[in-house]
C-alpha cells in the first residue's frame, strides 16, 4: 500500500506497480508518463484527504483493513512504530526518515532502486534501471559548465503570505544545483530546510531562484516571492531568472530528481 507518491517512480521502473493494491494521498499527474498514470488508475485510491498543512489524514484501521504486506511512505499521524505494533512493515524514503541524510547525492537514487529491487525480488531489473539512469545523468552533466560562477537558491514559498523556506546541504536541492552548474548560496547551511528572510536572500543575492511547490498555480508561487517586501532588489527577480518546480522533481532523491535536473538545465543552461 502506498501512503505517499515518493516510491512510484521506482516501482514503475521495476515493473512492479501491479503489486500495489491500494494507495492514499495525492499523485500529481505532472510527475508521470502515460504508462505510469495508467498503472496508478488501476490502483484503488482510499483517500486523498489532506489537512491544512498538506499532510495526509488516514487512520491505522483504514490501513489494516487493506491487509498490506508492506506500506510505502510514512505520514505524520501514522508512524512506523504504530504499524509495527500490528506487524505491518514500512519503508520510507531516507530523506524523510527522522535522522535525514547527512550528504544527499544522486547515488542515493541508485541505492534506493537497488533496495526496492531486493524487496520486490527484481535485482536484475534494478541494475538495468540504474544503468539507464546513470547514463542519463552522464549525458546531462556533460553539457553543464561546472565553472560558470553562477549562484542559485532553492526556496519553498508560502502562497498567500507566511514563511519562506530555503534548502541547505542536507537536502537533495544542493547536489541538484551543483549538477546543474550552480553554487548553492546556502552551501554553508548544514540543514535540510529552514526559514529564510528577505534580508538574508538579499545578502546572498542568488543569480537564479528555483521555487518548489506541492500543488496549485505556479504563478501564485512565483508571486509569493516577488511580492515580499524588498524582493524587487534580488538579481534573480530583476533578471527574470526564476522558475517554479513541483516538489518531487527535487526531493526526495528519485528518478524524478533527474527529471528536475533536466528542467533546470533546460531553463538556465544557455544563460551567460
C-alpha positions as CSV (number, residue, x, y, z in Angstrom):
1,X,0.0,0.0,0.0
2,X,1.2,3.5,-0.9
3,X,0.8,6.3,1.6
4,X,3.0,8.7,-0.4
5,X,3.9,9.2,-4.1
6,X,7.6,9.0,-3.5
7,X,8.1,5.3,-4.4
8,X,6.1,5.4,-7.6
9,X,9.0,6.1,-10.0
10,X,11.0,3.3,-8.5
11,X,8.1,0.8,-8.7
12,X,7.3,1.7,-12.2
13,X,11.0,1.3,-13.4
14,X,11.0,-2.2,-11.7
15,X,7.7,-3.2,-13.3
16,X,6.0,-4.0,-10.0
17,X,3.2,-1.4,-9.9
18,X,0.8,-4.3,-10.1
19,X,1.9,-5.3,-6.6
20,X,0.3,-2.2,-5.2
21,X,-3.2,-3.0,-4.1
22,X,-4.2,0.4,-2.6
23,X,-3.0,4.0,-2.3
24,X,-3.7,7.1,-0.3
25,X,-2.6,10.6,-0.7
26,X,-2.1,12.9,-3.8
27,X,-0.3,11.8,-7.0
28,X,0.1,14.9,-9.3
29,X,-0.1,13.7,-12.9
30,X,2.7,16.1,-13.9
31,X,5.1,13.6,-12.4
32,X,4.2,10.7,-14.5
33,X,4.2,9.5,-18.1
34,X,1.1,8.0,-19.6
35,X,2.1,4.4,-18.7
36,X,2.6,5.2,-15.1
37,X,-0.7,7.2,-14.9
38,X,-2.5,4.1,-16.3
39,X,-0.9,2.0,-13.7
40,X,-2.0,4.4,-10.9
41,X,-5.5,4.4,-12.3
42,X,-5.7,0.7,-11.7
43,X,-4.9,1.1,-8.0
44,X,-7.8,1.8,-5.6
45,X,-7.5,5.3,-4.1
46,X,-8.6,5.0,-0.4
47,X,-8.4,8.7,0.4
48,X,-6.7,11.9,-0.7
49,X,-7.9,13.9,2.3
50,X,-5.2,16.3,3.4
51,X,-5.1,18.7,6.4
52,X,-4.4,22.4,6.0
53,X,-0.6,21.8,6.1
54,X,-0.9,19.3,3.2
55,X,-0.4,16.2,5.3
56,X,-2.4,13.0,4.6
57,X,-5.1,12.1,7.1
58,X,-5.6,8.4,7.4
59,X,-6.2,6.0,10.4
60,X,-4.4,2.9,11.3
61,X,-7.7,1.0,11.0
62,X,-8.1,2.0,7.3
63,X,-4.6,0.7,6.5
64,X,-5.1,-2.5,8.4
65,X,-8.3,-3.1,6.5
66,X,-6.3,-3.3,3.3
67,X,-4.2,-6.1,4.8
68,X,-0.9,-4.9,3.2
69,X,2.3,-6.9,3.4
70,X,4.2,-3.6,3.2
71,X,3.4,0.1,3.5
72,X,5.5,2.6,1.5
73,X,5.7,6.1,2.8
74,X,5.3,7.3,6.4
75,X,2.8,10.0,7.2
76,X,2.5,12.3,10.3
77,X,-0.4,10.6,12.0
78,X,0.6,7.0,11.2
79,X,4.1,6.2,12.3
80,X,6.4,3.3,11.6
81,X,6.0,2.2,15.3
82,X,2.2,2.3,15.1
83,X,2.2,-0.1,12.1
84,X,5.0,-2.2,13.5
85,X,2.7,-2.9,16.5
86,X,0.3,-4.7,14.1
87,X,3.1,-6.4,12.2
88,X,3.0,-4.2,9.1
89,X,6.5,-3.2,7.9
90,X,7.0,0.3,6.4
91,X,9.7,1.7,4.1
92,X,10.2,5.5,3.9
93,X,12.4,7.4,1.6
94,X,15.7,8.0,3.5
95,X,15.4,11.8,3.2
96,X,12.1,11.7,5.2
97,X,13.4,9.5,8.0
98,X,13.9,11.2,11.3
99,X,17.7,11.2,11.0
100,X,17.5,12.5,7.5
101,X,20.6,12.3,5.1
102,X,24.0,13.8,6.0
103,X,25.2,14.2,2.4
104,X,22.4,13.6,-0.1
105,X,23.6,12.8,-3.6
106,X,22.4,11.3,-6.9
107,X,24.0,8.0,-5.7
108,X,21.0,7.7,-3.2
109,X,18.8,7.2,-6.2
110,X,20.7,4.1,-7.3
111,X,20.9,2.8,-3.7
112,X,17.1,3.1,-3.2
113,X,16.4,1.5,-6.6
114,X,18.6,-1.5,-5.5
115,X,16.7,-1.6,-2.2
116,X,13.4,-1.8,-3.9
117,X,14.8,-4.3,-6.4
118,X,15.7,-6.6,-3.4
119,X,12.4,-6.1,-1.7
120,X,10.4,-6.9,-4.7
121,X,12.7,-9.7,-6.0
122,X,13.8,-7.7,-9.1
123,X,17.6,-7.2,-8.5
124,X,18.4,-7.6,-12.2
125,X,15.7,-5.1,-13.3
126,X,17.1,-2.7,-10.6
127,X,20.6,-2.9,-12.0
128,X,19.3,-2.3,-15.6
129,X,17.3,0.7,-14.4
130,X,20.3,2.1,-12.6
131,X,22.5,1.8,-15.7
132,X,19.9,3.7,-17.7
133,X,19.6,6.4,-15.0
134,X,23.4,6.7,-14.7
135,X,23.8,7.1,-18.5
136,X,21.2,9.8,-18.5
137,X,23.0,11.6,-15.7
138,X,26.2,11.4,-17.5
139,X,24.6,12.9,-20.6
140,X,23.0,15.8,-18.7
141,X,26.1,16.7,-16.7
142,X,28.4,16.5,-19.7
143,X,26.6,19.6,-21.1
144,X,26.9,21.6,-17.8
145,X,29.5,24.3,-17.3
146,X,30.8,23.5,-13.8
147,X,32.8,26.7,-13.7
148,X,30.1,29.1,-14.7
149,X,30.3,31.0,-11.4
150,X,26.5,31.3,-11.2
151,X,24.7,31.1,-7.9
152,X,21.3,29.8,-7.1
153,X,18.9,29.1,-4.2
154,X,16.0,26.7,-3.9
155,X,13.1,28.1,-1.9
156,X,9.7,26.9,-0.8
157,X,7.4,29.9,-0.5
158,X,4.1,30.1,1.3
159,X,1.4,31.2,-1.0
160,X,-0.9,33.9,0.5
161,X,1.8,35.1,2.9
162,X,3.8,33.5,5.6
163,X,7.2,31.8,6.0
164,X,9.6,31.3,3.1
165,X,11.8,28.3,3.4
166,X,15.3,27.6,1.9
167,X,17.2,24.4,1.3
168,X,20.7,23.7,2.6
169,X,23.3,20.9,2.2
170,X,21.2,18.2,3.8
171,X,18.6,18.4,1.0
172,X,18.6,17.0,-2.5
173,X,18.3,20.5,-3.7
174,X,22.0,21.0,-3.0
175,X,23.5,18.3,-5.3
176,X,20.8,19.1,-7.9
177,X,22.0,22.7,-8.1
178,X,25.7,21.6,-8.2
179,X,24.9,19.1,-11.0
180,X,23.2,22.0,-12.9
181,X,26.4,24.0,-12.6
182,X,25.3,26.4,-9.8
183,X,26.8,27.2,-6.5
184,X,24.1,26.9,-3.8
185,X,24.2,30.2,-1.9
186,X,23.1,28.3,1.2
187,X,26.0,25.8,0.9
188,X,27.2,26.8,4.3
189,X,23.9,25.8,6.0
190,X,24.1,22.3,7.4
191,X,20.3,21.7,7.4
192,X,17.7,20.3,5.1
193,X,15.2,23.1,5.1
194,X,15.0,26.3,7.2
195,X,13.2,29.6,7.4
196,X,14.8,32.4,5.5
197,X,14.1,36.2,5.4
198,X,14.2,38.6,2.5
199,X,17.2,40.3,4.2
200,X,19.1,37.0,4.1
201,X,18.2,36.4,0.5
202,X,19.3,40.0,-0.4
203,X,22.6,39.5,1.4
204,X,23.3,36.3,-0.6
205,X,21.6,37.6,-3.8
206,X,21.4,34.4,-5.9
207,X,21.5,34.7,-9.7
208,X,18.7,32.1,-10.0
209,X,15.8,31.1,-7.9
210,X,14.1,27.7,-8.1
211,X,10.8,27.7,-6.3
212,X,9.3,24.4,-5.1
213,X,5.6,23.8,-4.5
214,X,3.3,20.8,-3.9
215,X,0.2,21.8,-5.8
216,X,-1.7,24.8,-7.1
217,X,-0.9,27.6,-9.6
218,X,2.8,28.1,-10.2
219,X,2.2,31.8,-11.0
220,X,0.9,32.2,-7.4
221,X,4.1,30.5,-6.1
222,X,6.3,32.9,-8.1
223,X,4.2,35.9,-6.9
224,X,4.6,34.8,-3.3
225,X,8.3,35.6,-3.6
226,X,8.1,38.6,-5.9
227,X,5.6,40.3,-3.6
228,X,7.8,40.0,-0.5
229,X,8.8,43.4,0.8
230,X,12.3,44.2,-0.7
231,X,12.3,41.2,-3.1
232,X,12.5,43.5,-6.0
233,X,16.2,44.0,-5.1
234,X,17.0,40.4,-5.9
235,X,19.0,39.9,-9.0
236,X,17.1,36.8,-9.9
237,X,13.8,38.7,-9.9
238,X,15.3,41.7,-11.7
239,X,16.7,39.4,-14.5
240,X,13.6,37.1,-14.7
241,X,15.7,34.1,-13.7
242,X,13.0,32.4,-11.6
243,X,11.5,29.0,-12.2
244,X,8.9,27.0,-10.4
245,X,9.2,23.3,-9.9
246,X,6.9,20.7,-8.3
247,X,8.4,19.5,-5.1
248,X,9.2,15.8,-6.0
249,X,11.3,17.0,-9.0
250,X,13.8,17.9,-6.4
251,X,13.1,15.9,-3.2
252,X,13.4,13.2,-2.2
253,X,16.1,11.5,-4.3
254,X,14.4,9.6,-7.0
255,X,14.3,9.3,-10.8
256,X,12.1,12.4,-10.7
257,X,15.1,14.3,-9.4
258,X,16.9,13.6,-12.6
259,X,13.8,14.9,-14.5
260,X,14.1,18.0,-12.3
261,X,17.7,18.5,-13.1
262,X,17.0,18.3,-16.8
263,X,14.3,21.0,-16.3
264,X,16.7,23.3,-14.6
265,X,19.4,22.8,-17.2
266,X,16.9,23.4,-20.0
267,X,15.7,26.6,-18.3
268,X,19.1,28.1,-17.5
269,X,21.7,26.1,-19.5
270,X,22.1,28.8,-22.2
271,X,22.3,31.7,-19.8
272,X,25.7,33.5,-19.6
